[in-house]
Amino acid sequence: MSKNRYKVLKSLNEGIKIPSEIANETDIRLNHVSALLKDLKDHDFVLCLNENDSKGRMYILTETGKTVLNILQ
């Protein structure tokens, strides 16, 4: 797992967040955060709570994501 994927998971461990909040906390560009979130969602590590919204999408860790994060810490 990449360093940036780990940062995104760690940020989401604090609760529900939108991509811009994650980008600000992790110092990763917003477009890269969005790509990382898509990849993490495809692997069932994160869940988008409002998938149909084009702006303000909210993400949360899944149980799988929490398990992976605990293993990596």
Predicted model as a PDB file, atoms N, CA, C, CB and O in Angstrom, pLDDT in the B-factor column:
MODEL        1                                                                  
ATOM      1  N   MET A   1       0.843  -1.174   0.000  1.00 68.00           N  
ATOM      2  CA  MET A   1       0.000   0.000   0.000  1.00 68.00           C  
ATOM      3  C   MET A   1       0.891   1.241   0.000  1.00 68.00           C  
ATOM      4  CB  MET A   1      -0.961  -0.004   1.219  1.00 68.00           C  
ATOM      5  O   MET A   1       1.904   1.305   0.697  1.00 68.00           O  
ATOM      6  N   SER A   2       0.488   2.207  -0.790  1.00 88.00           N  
ATOM      7  CA  SER A   2       1.290   3.424  -0.906  1.00 88.00           C  
ATOM      8  C   SER A   2       1.162   4.308   0.328  1.00 88.00           C  
ATOM      9  CB  SER A   2       0.880   4.205  -2.143  1.00 88.00           C  
ATOM     10  O   SER A   2       0.215   4.202   1.106  1.00 88.00           O  
ATOM     11  N   LYS A   3       2.138   5.173   0.475  1.00 93.00           N  
ATOM     12  CA  LYS A   3       2.155   6.116   1.589  1.00 93.00           C  
ATOM     13  C   LYS A   3       0.913   7.007   1.557  1.00 93.00           C  
ATOM     14  CB  LYS A   3       3.431   6.976   1.547  1.00 93.00           C  
ATOM     15  O   LYS A   3       0.330   7.298   2.602  1.00 93.00           O  
ATOM     16  N   ASN A   4       0.509   7.440   0.360  1.00 95.00           N  
ATOM     17  CA  ASN A   4      -0.654   8.328   0.258  1.00 95.00           C  
ATOM     18  C   ASN A   4      -1.962   7.601   0.549  1.00 95.00           C  
ATOM     19  CB  ASN A   4      -0.714   8.950  -1.126  1.00 95.00           C  
ATOM     20  O   ASN A   4      -2.867   8.185   1.144  1.00 95.00           O  
ATOM     21  N   ARG A   5      -2.079   6.346   0.143  1.00 95.00           N  
ATOM     22  CA  ARG A   5      -3.279   5.579   0.485  1.00 95.00           C  
ATOM     23  C   ARG A   5      -3.392   5.447   1.999  1.00 95.00           C  
ATOM     24  CB  ARG A   5      -3.251   4.179  -0.181  1.00 95.00           C  
ATOM     25  O   ARG A   5      -4.478   5.570   2.565  1.00 95.00           O  
ATOM     26  N   TYR A   6      -2.269   5.196   2.638  1.00 95.00           N  
ATOM     27  CA  TYR A   6      -2.248   5.095   4.103  1.00 95.00           C  
ATOM     28  C   TYR A   6      -2.701   6.410   4.732  1.00 95.00           C  
ATOM     29  CB  TYR A   6      -0.832   4.720   4.606  1.00 95.00           C  
ATOM     30  O   TYR A   6      -3.483   6.404   5.683  1.00 95.00           O  
ATOM     31  N   LYS A   7      -2.216   7.537   4.211  1.00 96.00           N  
ATOM     32  CA  LYS A   7      -2.609   8.842   4.750  1.00 96.00           C  
ATOM     33  C   LYS A   7      -4.114   9.070   4.623  1.00 96.00           C  
ATOM     34  CB  LYS A   7      -1.850   9.962   4.031  1.00 96.00           C  
ATOM     35  O   LYS A   7      -4.745   9.608   5.533  1.00 96.00           O  
ATOM     36  N   VAL A   8      -4.684   8.659   3.495  1.00 97.00           N  
ATOM     37  CA  VAL A   8      -6.131   8.821   3.285  1.00 97.00           C  
ATOM     38  C   VAL A   8      -6.897   7.950   4.274  1.00 97.00           C  
ATOM     39  CB  VAL A   8      -6.524   8.456   1.825  1.00 97.00           C  
ATOM     40  O   VAL A   8      -7.856   8.414   4.889  1.00 97.00           O  
ATOM     41  N   LEU A   9      -6.487   6.695   4.433  1.00 96.00           N  
ATOM     42  CA  LEU A   9      -7.154   5.813   5.394  1.00 96.00           C  
ATOM     43  C   LEU A   9      -7.064   6.371   6.806  1.00 96.00           C  
ATOM     44  CB  LEU A   9      -6.542   4.410   5.347  1.00 96.00           C  
ATOM     45  O   LEU A   9      -8.039   6.352   7.556  1.00 96.00           O  
ATOM     46  N   LYS A  10      -5.888   6.867   7.158  1.00 95.00           N  
ATOM     47  CA  LYS A  10      -5.690   7.413   8.501  1.00 95.00           C  
ATOM     48  C   LYS A  10      -6.565   8.647   8.724  1.00 95.00           C  
ATOM     49  CB  LYS A  10      -4.209   7.767   8.722  1.00 95.00           C  
ATOM     50  O   LYS A  10      -7.112   8.832   9.811  1.00 95.00           O  
ATOM     51  N   SER A  11      -6.697   9.475   7.718  1.00 96.00           N  
ATOM     52  CA  SER A  11      -7.553  10.654   7.817  1.00 96.00           C  
ATOM     53  C   SER A  11      -9.011  10.246   8.010  1.00 96.00           C  
ATOM     54  CB  SER A  11      -7.407  11.532   6.564  1.00 96.00           C  
ATOM     55  O   SER A  11      -9.721  10.837   8.824  1.00 96.00           O  
ATOM     56  N   LEU A  12      -9.453   9.245   7.267  1.00 96.00           N  
ATOM     57  CA  LEU A  12     -10.844   8.796   7.374  1.00 96.00           C  
ATOM     58  C   LEU A  12     -11.113   8.046   8.672  1.00 96.00           C  
ATOM     59  CB  LEU A  12     -11.196   7.910   6.195  1.00 96.00           C  
ATOM     60  O   LEU A  12     -12.270   7.866   9.054  1.00 96.00           O  
ATOM     61  N   ASN A  13     -10.065   7.612   9.348  1.00 95.00           N  
ATOM     62  CA  ASN A  13     -10.244   6.926  10.626  1.00 95.00           C  
ATOM     63  C   ASN A  13     -10.840   7.866  11.672  1.00 95.00           C  
ATOM     64  CB  ASN A  13      -8.905   6.364  11.123  1.00 95.00           C  
ATOM     65  O   ASN A  13     -11.398   7.416  12.673  1.00 95.00           O  
ATOM     66  N   GLU A  14     -10.720   9.162  11.437  1.00 92.00           N  
ATOM     67  CA  GLU A  14     -11.248  10.161  12.375  1.00 92.00           C  
ATOM     68  C   GLU A  14     -12.732  10.433  12.146  1.00 92.00           C  
ATOM     69  CB  GLU A  14     -10.465  11.461  12.251  1.00 92.00           C  
ATOM     70  O   GLU A  14     -13.349  11.142  12.941  1.00 92.00           O  
ATOM     71  N   GLY A  15     -13.322   9.885  11.077  1.00 94.00           N  
ATOM     72  CA  GLY A  15     -14.745  10.072  10.823  1.00 94.00           C  
ATOM     73  C   GLY A  15     -15.039  10.386   9.369  1.00 94.00           C  
ATOM     74  O   GLY A  15     -14.164  10.304   8.507  1.00 94.00           O  
ATOM     75  N   ILE A  16     -16.281  10.746   9.115  1.00 96.00           N  
ATOM     76  CA  ILE A  16     -16.745  11.050   7.758  1.00 96.00           C  
ATOM     77  C   ILE A  16     -16.096  12.338   7.273  1.00 96.00           C  
ATOM     78  CB  ILE A  16     -18.292  11.171   7.714  1.00 96.00           C  
ATOM     79  O   ILE A  16     -16.041  13.339   7.988  1.00 96.00           O  
ATOM     80  N   LYS A  17     -15.596  12.284   6.015  1.00 97.00           N  
ATOM     81  CA  LYS A  17     -14.926  13.463   5.448  1.00 97.00           C  
ATOM     82  C   LYS A  17     -15.219  13.577   3.967  1.00 97.00           C  
ATOM     83  CB  LYS A  17     -13.407  13.396   5.681  1.00 97.00           C  
ATOM     84  O   LYS A  17     -15.541  12.597   3.295  1.00 97.00           O  
ATOM     85  N   ILE A  18     -15.099  14.810   3.474  1.00 96.00           N  
ATOM     86  CA  ILE A  18     -15.177  15.051   2.039  1.00 96.00           C  
ATOM     87  C   ILE A  18     -13.741  15.135   1.506  1.00 96.00           C  
ATOM     88  CB  ILE A  18     -15.993  16.368   1.718  1.00 96.00           C  
ATOM     89  O   ILE A  18     -12.811  15.398   2.267  1.00 96.00           O  
ATOM     90  N   PRO A  19     -13.563  14.912   0.206  1.00 96.00           N  
ATOM     91  CA  PRO A  19     -12.202  14.884  -0.347  1.00 96.00           C  
ATOM     92  C   PRO A  19     -11.359  16.129  -0.056  1.00 96.00           C  
ATOM     93  CB  PRO A  19     -12.280  14.698  -1.818  1.00 96.00           C  
ATOM     94  O   PRO A  19     -10.157  16.010   0.177  1.00 96.00           O  
ATOM     95  N   SER A  20     -11.961  17.306  -0.066  1.00 96.00           N  
ATOM     96  CA  SER A  20     -11.169  18.512   0.194  1.00 96.00           C  
ATOM     97  C   SER A  20     -10.627  18.537   1.621  1.00 96.00           C  
ATOM     98  CB  SER A  20     -12.010  19.759  -0.061  1.00 96.00           C  
ATOM     99  O   SER A  20      -9.526  19.037   1.849  1.00 96.00           O  
ATOM    100  N   GLU A  21     -11.374  18.011   2.574  1.00 97.00           N  
ATOM    101  CA  GLU A  21     -10.880  17.930   3.954  1.00 97.00           C  
ATOM    102  C   GLU A  21      -9.682  16.981   4.032  1.00 97.00           C  
ATOM    103  CB  GLU A  21     -12.006  17.455   4.912  1.00 97.00           C  
ATOM    104  O   GLU A  21      -8.689  17.267   4.702  1.00 97.00           O  
ATOM    105  N   ILE A  22      -9.795  15.855   3.339  1.00 97.00           N  
ATOM    106  CA  ILE A  22      -8.701  14.879   3.320  1.00 97.00           C  
ATOM    107  C   ILE A  22      -7.464  15.504   2.672  1.00 97.00           C  
ATOM    108  CB  ILE A  22      -9.124  13.587   2.559  1.00 97.00           C  
ATOM    109  O   ILE A  22      -6.349  15.344   3.168  1.00 97.00           O  
ATOM    110  N   ALA A  23      -7.667  16.209   1.568  1.00 97.00           N  
ATOM    111  CA  ALA A  23      -6.549  16.855   0.860  1.00 97.00           C  
ATOM    112  C   ALA A  23      -5.851  17.861   1.771  1.00 97.00           C  
ATOM    113  CB  ALA A  23      -7.049  17.560  -0.426  1.00 97.00           C  
ATOM    114  O   ALA A  23      -4.621  17.907   1.811  1.00 97.00           O  
ATOM    115  N   ASN A  24      -6.612  18.655   2.492  1.00 97.00           N  
ATOM    116  CA  ASN A  24      -6.020  19.650   3.391  1.00 97.00           C  
ATOM    117  C   ASN A  24      -5.250  18.996   4.532  1.00 97.00           C  
ATOM    118  CB  ASN A  24      -7.104  20.561   3.956  1.00 97.00           C  
ATOM    119  O   ASN A  24      -4.167  19.455   4.895  1.00 97.00           O  
ATOM    120  N   GLU A  25      -5.797  17.937   5.093  1.00 96.00           N  
ATOM    121  CA  GLU A  25      -5.148  17.267   6.229  1.00 96.00           C  
ATOM    122  C   GLU A  25      -3.890  16.508   5.828  1.00 96.00           C  
ATOM    123  CB  GLU A  25      -6.118  16.313   6.888  1.00 96.00           C  
ATOM    124  O   GLU A  25      -2.922  16.455   6.586  1.00 96.00           O  
ATOM    125  N   THR A  26      -3.908  15.928   4.651  1.00 96.00           N  
ATOM    126  CA  THR A  26      -2.809  15.051   4.244  1.00 96.00           C  
ATOM    127  C   THR A  26      -1.778  15.736   3.370  1.00 96.00           C  
ATOM    128  CB  THR A  26      -3.353  13.866   3.521  1.00 96.00           C  
ATOM    129  O   THR A  26      -0.714  15.176   3.108  1.00 96.00           O  
ATOM    130  N   ASP A  27      -2.084  16.944   2.915  1.00 96.00           N  
ATOM    131  CA  ASP A  27      -1.198  17.686   2.015  1.00 96.00           C  
ATOM    132  C   ASP A  27      -0.993  16.938   0.692  1.00 96.00           C  
ATOM    133  CB  ASP A  27       0.159  17.935   2.693  1.00 96.00           C  
ATOM    134  O   ASP A  27       0.094  16.932   0.116  1.00 96.00           O  
ATOM    135  N   ILE A  28      -2.089  16.306   0.234  1.00 97.00           N  
ATOM    136  CA  ILE A  28      -2.106  15.625  -1.063  1.00 97.00           C  
ATOM    137  C   ILE A  28      -3.054  16.425  -1.949  1.00 97.00           C  
ATOM    138  CB  ILE A  28      -2.559  14.097  -0.936  1.00 97.00           C  
ATOM    139  O   ILE A  28      -4.106  16.872  -1.492  1.00 97.00           O  
ATOM    140  N   ARG A  29      -2.682  16.609  -3.225  1.00 97.00           N  
ATOM    141  CA  ARG A  29      -3.539  17.371  -4.139  1.00 97.00           C  
ATOM    142  C   ARG A  29      -4.918  16.733  -4.243  1.00 97.00           C  
ATOM    143  CB  ARG A  29      -2.894  17.468  -5.533  1.00 97.00           C  
ATOM    144  O   ARG A  29      -5.050  15.510  -4.200  1.00 97.00           O  
ATOM    145  N   LEU A  30      -5.942  17.570  -4.379  1.00 96.00           N  
ATOM    146  CA  LEU A  30      -7.330  17.113  -4.400  1.00 96.00           C  
ATOM    147  C   LEU A  30      -7.588  16.095  -5.504  1.00 96.00           C  
ATOM    148  CB  LEU A  30      -8.262  18.293  -4.569  1.00 96.00           C  
ATOM    149  O   LEU A  30      -8.273  15.099  -5.273  1.00 96.00           O  
ATOM    150  N   ASN A  31      -7.049  16.327  -6.702  1.00 96.00           N  
ATOM    151  CA  ASN A  31      -7.294  15.371  -7.782  1.00 96.00           C  
ATOM    152  C   ASN A  31      -6.674  14.005  -7.476  1.00 96.00           C  
ATOM    153  CB  ASN A  31      -6.738  15.914  -9.102  1.00 96.00           C  
ATOM    154  O   ASN A  31      -7.207  12.971  -7.878  1.00 96.00           O  
ATOM    155  N   HIS A  32      -5.558  14.010  -6.770  1.00 97.00           N  
ATOM    156  CA  HIS A  32      -4.920  12.745  -6.393  1.00 97.00           C  
ATOM    157  C   HIS A  32      -5.727  12.058  -5.289  1.00 97.00           C  
ATOM    158  CB  HIS A  32      -3.459  12.986  -5.926  1.00 97.00           C  
ATOM    159  O   HIS A  32      -5.872  10.836  -5.298  1.00 97.00           O  
ATOM    160  N   VAL A  33      -6.252  12.841  -4.338  1.00 97.00           N  
ATOM    161  CA  VAL A  33      -7.108  12.281  -3.283  1.00 97.00           C  
ATOM    162  C   VAL A  33      -8.320  11.605  -3.916  1.00 97.00           C  
ATOM    163  CB  VAL A  33      -7.560  13.390  -2.282  1.00 97.00           C  
ATOM    164  O   VAL A  33      -8.704  10.505  -3.516  1.00 97.00           O  
ATOM    165  N   SER A  34      -8.915  12.259  -4.896  1.00 95.00           N  
ATOM    166  CA  SER A  34     -10.091  11.681  -5.566  1.00 95.00           C  
ATOM    167  C   SER A  34      -9.750  10.351  -6.227  1.00 95.00           C  
ATOM    168  CB  SER A  34     -10.647  12.658  -6.617  1.00 95.00           C  
ATOM    169  O   SER A  34     -10.530   9.402  -6.149  1.00 95.00           O  
ATOM    170  N   ALA A  35      -8.599  10.275  -6.872  1.00 96.00           N  
ATOM    171  CA  ALA A  35      -8.174   9.026  -7.511  1.00 96.00           C  
ATOM    172  C   ALA A  35      -7.905   7.941  -6.462  1.00 96.00           C  
ATOM    173  CB  ALA A  35      -6.909   9.263  -8.369  1.00 96.00           C  
ATOM    174  O   ALA A  35      -8.255   6.777  -6.657  1.00 96.00           O  
ATOM    175  N   LEU A  36      -7.287   8.334  -5.361  1.00 97.00           N  
ATOM    176  CA  LEU A  36      -7.018   7.378  -4.287  1.00 97.00           C  
ATOM    177  C   LEU A  36      -8.319   6.861  -3.675  1.00 97.00           C  
ATOM    178  CB  LEU A  36      -6.144   8.025  -3.201  1.00 97.00           C  
ATOM    179  O   LEU A  36      -8.445   5.670  -3.388  1.00 97.00           O  
ATOM    180  N   LEU A  37      -9.281   7.754  -3.478  1.00 96.00           N  
ATOM    181  CA  LEU A  37     -10.574   7.347  -2.919  1.00 96.00           C  
ATOM    182  C   LEU A  37     -11.290   6.371  -3.848  1.00 96.00           C  
ATOM    183  CB  LEU A  37     -11.461   8.577  -2.665  1.00 96.00           C  
ATOM    184  O   LEU A  37     -11.904   5.409  -3.387  1.00 96.00           O  
ATOM    185  N   LYS A  38     -11.213   6.613  -5.143  1.00 96.00           N  
ATOM    186  CA  LYS A  38     -11.834   5.695  -6.103  1.00 96.00           C  
ATOM    187  C   LYS A  38     -11.194   4.321  -5.997  1.00 96.00           C  
ATOM    188  CB  LYS A  38     -11.707   6.237  -7.547  1.00 96.00           C  
ATOM    189  O   LYS A  38     -11.891   3.307  -5.969  1.00 96.00           O  
ATOM    190  N   ASP A  39      -9.879   4.287  -5.938  1.00 96.00           N  
ATOM    191  CA  ASP A  39      -9.166   3.017  -5.819  1.00 96.00           C  
ATOM    192  C   ASP A  39      -9.513   2.310  -4.505  1.00 96.00           C  
ATOM    193  CB  ASP A  39      -7.650   3.247  -5.913  1.00 96.00           C  
ATOM    194  O   ASP A  39      -9.769   1.106  -4.497  1.00 96.00           O  
ATOM    195  N   LEU A  40      -9.521   3.049  -3.409  1.00 96.00           N  
ATOM    196  CA  LEU A  40      -9.851   2.461  -2.106  1.00 96.00           C  
ATOM    197  C   LEU A  40     -11.298   1.977  -2.069  1.00 96.00           C  
ATOM    198  CB  LEU A  40      -9.609   3.480  -0.984  1.00 96.00           C  
ATOM    199  O   LEU A  40     -11.605   0.969  -1.432  1.00 96.00           O  
ATOM    200  N   LYS A  41     -12.189   2.702  -2.756  1.00 96.00           N  
ATOM    201  CA  LYS A  41     -13.594   2.287  -2.827  1.00 96.00           C  
ATOM    202  C   LYS A  41     -13.723   1.007  -3.644  1.00 96.00           C  
ATOM    203  CB  LYS A  41     -14.466   3.408  -3.444  1.00 96.00           C  
ATOM    204  O   LYS A  41     -14.489   0.114  -3.281  1.00 96.00           O  
ATOM    205  N   ASP A  42     -12.982   0.911  -4.739  1.00 96.00           N  
ATOM    206  CA  ASP A  42     -13.013  -0.288  -5.579  1.00 96.00           C  
ATOM    207  C   ASP A  42     -12.540  -1.530  -4.819  1.00 96.00           C  
ATOM    208  CB  ASP A  42     -12.148  -0.081  -6.820  1.00 96.00           C  
ATOM    209  O   ASP A  42     -12.945  -2.647  -5.140  1.00 96.00           O  
ATOM    210  N   HIS A  43     -11.688  -1.336  -3.817  1.00 95.00           N  
ATOM    211  CA  HIS A  43     -11.187  -2.446  -2.997  1.00 95.00           C  
ATOM    212  C   HIS A  43     -11.956  -2.597  -1.684  1.00 95.00           C  
ATOM    213  CB  HIS A  43      -9.709  -2.243  -2.699  1.00 95.00           C  
ATOM    214  O   HIS A  43     -11.543  -3.348  -0.801  1.00 95.00           O  
ATOM    215  N   ASP A  44     -13.073  -1.883  -1.561  1.00 96.00           N  
ATOM    216  CA  ASP A  44     -13.968  -1.956  -0.389  1.00 96.00           C  
ATOM    217  C   ASP A  44     -13.304  -1.526   0.917  1.00 96.00           C  
ATOM    218  CB  ASP A  44     -14.485  -3.364  -0.234  1.00 96.00           C  
ATOM    219  O   ASP A  44     -13.634  -2.045   1.984  1.00 96.00           O  
ATOM    220  N   PHE A  45     -12.362  -0.572   0.833  1.00 97.00           N  
ATOM    221  CA  PHE A  45     -11.744  -0.018   2.035  1.00 97.00           C  
ATOM    222  C   PHE A  45     -12.484   1.223   2.522  1.00 97.00           C  
ATOM    223  CB  PHE A  45     -10.281   0.320   1.769  1.00 97.00           C  
ATOM    224  O   PHE A  45     -12.475   1.532   3.714  1.00 97.00           O  
ATOM    225  N   VAL A  46     -13.125   1.933   1.592  1.00 97.00           N  
ATOM    226  CA  VAL A  46     -13.925   3.111   1.953  1.00 97.00           C  
ATOM    227  C   VAL A  46     -15.285   3.007   1.269  1.00 97.00           C  
ATOM    228  CB  VAL A  46     -13.198   4.440   1.546  1.00 97.00           C  
ATOM    229  O   VAL A  46     -15.464   2.272   0.298  1.00 97.00           O  
ATOM    230  N   LEU A  47     -16.233   3.764   1.807  1.00 96.00           N  
ATOM    231  CA  LEU A  47     -17.596   3.793   1.281  1.00 96.00           C  
ATOM    232  C   LEU A  47     -17.992   5.240   1.075  1.00 96.00           C  
ATOM    233  CB  LEU A  47     -18.596   3.070   2.238  1.00 96.00           C  
ATOM    234  O   LEU A  47     -17.761   6.085   1.939  1.00 96.00           O  
ATOM    235  N   CYS A  48     -18.590   5.525  -0.073  1.00 96.00           N  
ATOM    236  CA  CYS A  48     -19.127   6.855  -0.339  1.00 96.00           C  
ATOM    237  C   CYS A  48     -20.580   6.849   0.109  1.00 96.00           C  
ATOM    238  CB  CYS A  48     -18.993   7.247  -1.861  1.00 96.00           C  
ATOM    239  O   CYS A  48     -21.379   6.039  -0.362  1.00 96.00           O  
ATOM    240  N   LEU A  49     -20.922   7.754   1.021  1.00 94.00           N  
ATOM    241  CA  LEU A  49     -22.263   7.775   1.601  1.00 94.00           C  
ATOM    242  C   LEU A  49     -23.298   8.419   0.696  1.00 94.00           C  
ATOM    243  CB  LEU A  49     -22.236   8.495   2.910  1.00 94.00           C  
ATOM    244  O   LEU A  49     -24.490   8.143   0.834  1.00 94.00           O  
ATOM    245  N   ASN A  50     -22.875   9.264  -0.218  1.00 93.00           N  
ATOM    246  CA  ASN A  50     -23.805   9.949  -1.122  1.00 93.00           C  
ATOM    247  C   ASN A  50     -23.275   9.880  -2.551  1.00 93.00           C  
ATOM    248  CB  ASN A  50     -24.014  11.430  -0.689  1.00 93.00           C  
ATOM    249  O   ASN A  50     -22.920  10.894  -3.153  1.00 93.00           O  
ATOM    250  N   GLU A  51     -23.233   8.681  -3.065  1.00 87.00           N  
ATOM    251  CA  GLU A  51     -22.630   8.370  -4.363  1.00 87.00           C  
ATOM    252  C   GLU A  51     -23.204   9.187  -5.515  1.00 87.00           C  
ATOM    253  CB  GLU A  51     -22.803   6.912  -4.660  1.00 87.00           C  
ATOM    254  O   GLU A  51     -22.479   9.518  -6.454  1.00 87.00           O  
ATOM    255  N   ASN A  52     -24.477   9.514  -5.462  1.00 89.00           N  
ATOM    256  CA  ASN A  52     -25.125  10.196  -6.584  1.00 89.00           C  
ATOM    257  C   ASN A  52     -24.890  11.701  -6.612  1.00 89.00           C  
ATOM    258  CB  ASN A  52     -26.594   9.935  -6.544  1.00 89.00           C  
ATOM    259  O   ASN A  52     -25.221  12.350  -7.604  1.00 89.00           O  
ATOM    260  N   ASP A  53     -24.336  12.262  -5.569  1.00 86.00           N  
ATOM    261  CA  ASP A  53     -24.032  13.697  -5.554  1.00 86.00           C  
ATOM    262  C   ASP A  53     -22.749  13.955  -6.326  1.00 86.00           C  
ATOM    263  CB  ASP A  53     -23.905  14.226  -4.101  1.00 86.00           C  
ATOM    264  O   ASP A  53     -21.782  13.201  -6.219  1.00 86.00           O  
ATOM    265  N   SER A  54     -22.755  15.032  -7.106  1.00 83.00           N  
ATOM    266  CA  SER A  54     -21.545  15.343  -7.863  1.00 83.00           C  
ATOM    267  C   SER A  54     -20.559  16.174  -7.041  1.00 83.00           C  
ATOM    268  CB  SER A  54     -21.907  16.085  -9.144  1.00 83.00           C  
ATOM    269  O   SER A  54     -19.365  16.185  -7.342  1.00 83.00           O  
ATOM    270  N   LYS A  55     -21.039  16.865  -6.014  1.00 87.00           N  
ATOM    271  CA  LYS A  55     -20.166  17.652  -5.131  1.00 87.00           C  
ATOM    272  C   LYS A  55     -20.448  17.265  -3.687  1.00 87.00           C  
ATOM    273  CB  LYS A  55     -20.379  19.187  -5.342  1.00 87.00           C  
ATOM    274  O   LYS A  55     -21.549  16.838  -3.341  1.00 87.00           O  
ATOM    275  N   GLY A  56     -19.429  17.425  -2.860  1.00 88.00           N  
ATOM    276  CA  GLY A  56     -19.605  17.181  -1.433  1.00 88.00           C  
ATOM    277  C   GLY A  56     -19.780  15.725  -1.064  1.00 88.00           C  
ATOM    278  O   GLY A  56     -20.473  15.397  -0.100  1.00 88.00           O  
ATOM    279  N   ARG A  57     -19.149  14.850  -1.831  1.00 93.00           N  
ATOM    280  CA  ARG A  57     -19.249  13.426  -1.504  1.00 93.00           C  
ATOM    281  C   ARG A  57     -18.581  13.155  -0.162  1.00 93.00           C  
ATOM    282  CB  ARG A  57     -18.604  12.558  -2.615  1.00 93.00           C  
ATOM    283  O   ARG A  57     -17.496  13.661   0.125  1.00 93.00           O  
ATOM    284  N   MET A  58     -19.251  12.348   0.649  1.00 96.00           N  
ATOM    285  CA  MET A  58     -18.761  12.030   1.988  1.00 96.00           C  
ATOM    286  C   MET A  58     -18.283  10.577   2.012  1.00 96.00           C  
ATOM    287  CB  MET A  58     -19.871  12.268   3.061  1.00 96.00           C  
ATOM    288  O   MET A  58     -18.961   9.669   1.532  1.00 96.00           O  
ATOM    289  N   TYR A  59     -17.106  10.392   2.581  1.00 97.00           N  
ATOM    290  CA  TYR A  59     -16.491   9.063   2.630  1.00 97.00           C  
ATOM    291  C   TYR A  59     -16.267   8.632   4.075  1.00 97.00           C  
ATOM    292  CB  TYR A  59     -15.156   9.053   1.857  1.00 97.00           C  
ATOM    293  O   TYR A  59     -16.050   9.447   4.972  1.00 97.00           O  
ATOM    294  N   ILE A  60     -16.328   7.325   4.261  1.00 97.00           N  
ATOM    295  CA  ILE A  60     -16.107   6.721   5.575  1.00 97.00           C  
ATOM    296  C   ILE A  60     -15.367   5.402   5.375  1.00 97.00           C  
ATOM    297  CB  ILE A  60     -17.463   6.498   6.339  1.00 97.00           C  
ATOM    298  O   ILE A  60     -15.481   4.777   4.320  1.00 97.00           O  
ATOM    299  N   LEU A  61     -14.613   4.980   6.378  1.00 97.00           N  
ATOM    300  CA  LEU A  61     -13.928   3.691   6.314  1.00 97.00           C  
ATOM    301  C   LEU A  61     -14.922   2.553   6.471  1.00 97.00           C  
ATOM    302  CB  LEU A  61     -12.842   3.601   7.392  1.00 97.00           C  
ATOM    303  O   LEU A  61     -15.874   2.649   7.245  1.00 97.00           O  
ATOM    304  N   THR A  62     -14.694   1.477   5.735  1.00 96.00           N  
ATOM    305  CA  THR A  62     -15.467   0.252   5.945  1.00 96.00           C  
ATOM    306  C   THR A  62     -14.769  -0.558   7.038  1.00 96.00           C  
ATOM    307  CB  THR A  62     -15.603  -0.583   4.611  1.00 96.00           C  
ATOM    308  O   THR A  62     -13.687  -0.193   7.498  1.00 96.00           O  
ATOM    309  N   GLU A  63     -15.392  -1.648   7.444  1.00 96.00           N  
ATOM    310  CA  GLU A  63     -14.751  -2.516   8.429  1.00 96.00           C  
ATOM    311  C   GLU A  63     -13.449  -3.084   7.867  1.00 96.00           C  
ATOM    312  CB  GLU A  63     -15.700  -3.659   8.845  1.00 96.00           C  
ATOM    313  O   GLU A  63     -12.471  -3.237   8.598  1.00 96.00           O  
ATOM    314  N   THR A  64     -13.436  -3.393   6.579  1.00 95.00           N  
ATOM    315  CA  THR A  64     -12.213  -3.879   5.935  1.00 95.00           C  
ATOM    316  C   THR A  64     -11.133  -2.809   5.976  1.00 95.00           C  
ATOM    317  CB  THR A  64     -12.492  -4.298   4.479  1.00 95.00           C  
ATOM    318  O   THR A  64      -9.973  -3.103   6.262  1.00 95.00           O  
ATOM    319  N   GLY A  65     -11.515  -1.566   5.690  1.00 95.00           N  
ATOM    320  CA  GLY A  65     -10.574  -0.460   5.740  1.00 95.00           C  
ATOM    321  C   GLY A  65      -9.995  -0.260   7.137  1.00 95.00           C  
ATOM    322  O   GLY A  65      -8.803   0.004   7.293  1.00 95.00           O  
ATOM    323  N   LYS A  66     -10.849  -0.388   8.147  1.00 95.00           N  
ATOM    324  CA  LYS A  66     -10.375  -0.258   9.535  1.00 95.00           C  
ATOM    325  C   LYS A  66      -9.401  -1.370   9.889  1.00 95.00           C  
ATOM    326  CB  LYS A  66     -11.558  -0.271  10.513  1.00 95.00           C  
ATOM    327  O   LYS A  66      -8.397  -1.133  10.560  1.00 95.00           O  
ATOM    328  N   THR A  67      -9.698  -2.587   9.436  1.00 94.00           N  
ATOM    329  CA  THR A  67      -8.814  -3.716   9.696  1.00 94.00           C  
ATOM    330  C   THR A  67      -7.453  -3.509   9.044  1.00 94.00           C  
ATOM    331  CB  THR A  67      -9.445  -5.012   9.193  1.00 94.00           C  
ATOM    332  O   THR A  67      -6.415  -3.723   9.672  1.00 94.00           O  
ATOM    333  N   VAL A  68      -7.466  -3.091   7.783  1.00 92.00           N  
ATOM    334  CA  VAL A  68      -6.218  -2.847   7.070  1.00 92.00           C  
ATOM    335  C   VAL A  68      -5.409  -1.750   7.750  1.00 92.00           C  
ATOM    336  CB  VAL A  68      -6.499  -2.471   5.615  1.00 92.00           C  
ATOM    337  O   VAL A  68      -4.193  -1.877   7.899  1.00 92.00           O  
ATOM    338  N   LEU A  69      -6.069  -0.685   8.159  1.00 92.00           N  
ATOM    339  CA  LEU A  69      -5.384   0.418   8.830  1.00 92.00           C  
ATOM    340  C   LEU A  69      -4.757  -0.051  10.141  1.00 92.00           C  
ATOM    341  CB  LEU A  69      -6.360   1.576   9.092  1.00 92.00           C  
ATOM    342  O   LEU A  69      -3.629   0.322  10.460  1.00 92.00           O  
ATOM    343  N   ASN A  70      -5.487  -0.868  10.897  1.00 93.00           N  
ATOM    344  CA  ASN A  70      -4.943  -1.385  12.155  1.00 93.00           C  
ATOM    345  C   ASN A  70      -3.720  -2.269  11.929  1.00 93.00           C  
ATOM    346  CB  ASN A  70      -6.010  -2.168  12.904  1.00 93.00           C  
ATOM    347  O   ASN A  70      -2.783  -2.255  12.727  1.00 93.00           O  
ATOM    348  N   ILE A  71      -3.731  -3.030  10.850  1.00 92.00           N  
ATOM    349  CA  ILE A  71      -2.574  -3.884  10.528  1.00 92.00           C  
ATOM    350  C   ILE A  71      -1.369  -3.025  10.172  1.00 92.00           C  
ATOM    351  CB  ILE A  71      -2.907  -4.849   9.360  1.00 92.00           C  
ATOM    352  O   ILE A  71      -0.241  -3.345  10.547  1.00 92.00           O  
ATOM    353  N   LEU A  72      -1.606  -1.931   9.446  1.00 88.00           N  
ATOM    354  CA  LEU A  72      -0.513  -1.071   8.983  1.00 88.00           C  
ATOM    355  C   LEU A  72       0.069  -0.180  10.072  1.00 88.00           C  
ATOM    356  CB  LEU A  72      -0.993  -0.214   7.855  1.00 88.00           C  
ATOM    357  O   LEU A  72       1.199   0.291   9.944  1.00 88.00           O  
ATOM    358  N   GLN A  73      -0.672   0.053  11.121  1.00 84.00           N  
ATOM    359  CA  GLN A  73      -0.182   0.976  12.165  1.00 84.00           C  
ATOM    360  C   GLN A  73       0.810   0.299  13.078  1.00 84.00           C  
ATOM    361  CB  GLN A  73      -1.343   1.523  12.991  1.00 84.00           C  
ATOM    362  O   GLN A  73       1.321   0.925  14.007  1.00 84.00           O  
TER     363      GLN A  73                                                      
ENDMDL                                                                          
END                                                                             
